[in-house]
Amino acid sequence: MGQEVECTLRYRRKTHTGKAYLETDFVLFRGAERLKVPFSDLKSVKAQDGVLKLEFPGGPAALELGAAAEKWARKILNPPSRLDKLGVKAGLSVGLAGGLEAAFLDELRSRAVDWSEFLSKGKHDLVFFAAESSGDLARIPKLATAIKPDGGVWVVYPKGVTAIREIEVLDAGRAAGLKDVKVASFSSTHTALKFVIPLTAR
């Protein structure tokens, strides 16, 4: 989602001015007071007269968002699925490499996506690559050749481990001639980073 609005926050009997951000799985307010509320913690979400009211442990909080309040409430109550966040749409060709979790494969099966666990000679719209250590990143140059000119490679890697770090993923993708364009939470344990072919190289 990645939306932001200058607004007023009413929280714990105080009023603060700052900026609110609507992300894929949390609401964040930054100002003199900083407040981050994961969607999973929310007990109630209501929009009324331009005010977004959030009930959660440690709350409630009210964000004066104006016209954006109703839109934010709808998006919070109906968050995008993992496939939506990763841009997996019906009709796309998807290639898989590495040991991706079974739940993700089940999600692909539920959507009309042409996918295979082994990269074919053809070009794919998206390639998902599970990397568990920095050594696995040596495969990225070959994976980059398996995508269409406007396609993308998602590198899925564990969060918060020393075996593979975000900077190593970024460096490996850039060294392969790709451009990093998006990061998403793949699961509670893994992050996904998307690379594409730069426009000048297509």
TABEL-V407184 format. One record per residue. N is the residue number from 1. RES is the residue in one small letter. D_CENTER is the distance of its C-alpha to the mean C-alpha in whole Angstrom. Layout:
BEGIN
N_RES_D_CENTER + N_RES_D_CENTER
END
This chain:
BEGIN
1_m_9 + 2_g_10 + 3_q_13 + 4_e_16 + 5_v_20 + 6_e_23 + 7_c_24 + 8_t_27 + 9_l_26 + 10_r_28 + 11_y_28 + 12_r_30 + 13_r_33 + 14_k_32 + 15_t_31 + 16_h_28 + 17_t_27 + 18_g_24 + 19_k_21 + 20_a_18 + 21_y_14 + 22_l_12 + 23_e_9 + 24_t_6 + 25_d_9 + 26_f_11 + 27_v_14 + 28_l_15 + 29_f_19 + 30_r_20 + 31_g_24 + 32_a_27 + 33_e_25 + 34_r_22 + 35_l_20 + 36_k_17 + 37_v_17 + 38_p_14 + 39_f_14 + 40_s_16 + 41_d_19 + 42_l_19 + 43_k_23 + 44_s_23 + 45_v_22 + 46_k_24 + 47_a_25 + 48_q_28 + 49_d_30 + 50_g_27 + 51_v_26 + 52_l_23 + 53_k_24 + 54_l_22 + 55_e_24 + 56_f_23 + 57_p_25 + 58_g_26 + 59_g_26 + 60_p_26 + 61_a_25 + 62_a_25 + 63_l_24 + 64_e_26 + 65_l_23 + 66_g_26 + 67_a_25 + 68_a_21 + 69_a_22 + 70_e_22 + 71_k_19 + 72_w_17 + 73_a_19 + 74_r_18 + 75_k_15 + 76_i_15 + 77_l_17 + 78_n_15 + 79_p_12 + 80_p_10 + 81_s_10 + 82_r_8 + 83_l_10 + 84_d_9 + 85_k_5 + 86_l_7 + 87_g_10 + 88_v_12 + 89_k_15 + 90_a_19 + 91_g_21 + 92_l_19 + 93_s_20 + 94_v_18 + 95_g_19 + 96_l_18 + 97_a_19 + 98_g_20 + 99_g_20 + 100_l_17 + 101_e_17 + 102_a_19 + 103_a_17 + 104_f_14 + 105_l_18 + 106_d_19 + 107_e_16 + 108_l_17 + 109_r_20 + 110_s_20 + 111_r_19 + 112_a_21 + 113_v_20 + 114_d_22 + 115_w_21 + 116_s_23 + 117_e_22 + 118_f_24 + 119_l_24 + 120_s_27 + 121_k_29 + 122_g_27 + 123_k_24 + 124_h_20 + 125_d_18 + 126_l_15 + 127_v_16 + 128_f_14 + 129_f_16 + 130_a_16 + 131_a_17 + 132_e_19 + 133_s_21 + 134_s_21 + 135_g_24 + 136_d_22 + 137_l_20 + 138_a_24 + 139_r_23 + 140_i_20 + 141_p_23 + 142_k_24 + 143_l_21 + 144_a_21 + 145_t_24 + 146_a_23 + 147_i_20 + 148_k_22 + 149_p_22 + 150_d_19 + 151_g_17 + 152_g_14 + 153_v_14 + 154_w_11 + 155_v_12 + 156_v_11 + 157_y_13 + 158_p_14 + 159_k_14 + 160_g_17 + 161_v_19 + 162_t_22 + 163_a_22 + 164_i_19 + 165_r_17 + 166_e_15 + 167_i_17 + 168_e_19 + 169_v_16 + 170_l_16 + 171_d_20 + 172_a_20 + 173_g_18 + 174_r_20 + 175_a_23 + 176_a_22 + 177_g_22 + 178_l_19 + 179_k_17 + 180_d_13 + 181_v_11 + 182_k_7 + 183_v_5 + 184_a_2 + 185_s_5 + 186_f_7 + 187_s_10 + 188_s_12 + 189_t_13 + 190_h_11 + 191_t_8 + 192_a_7 + 193_l_9 + 194_k_10 + 195_f_13 + 196_v_16 + 197_i_19 + 198_p_21 + 199_l_22 + 200_t_26 + 201_a_25 + 202_r_25
END
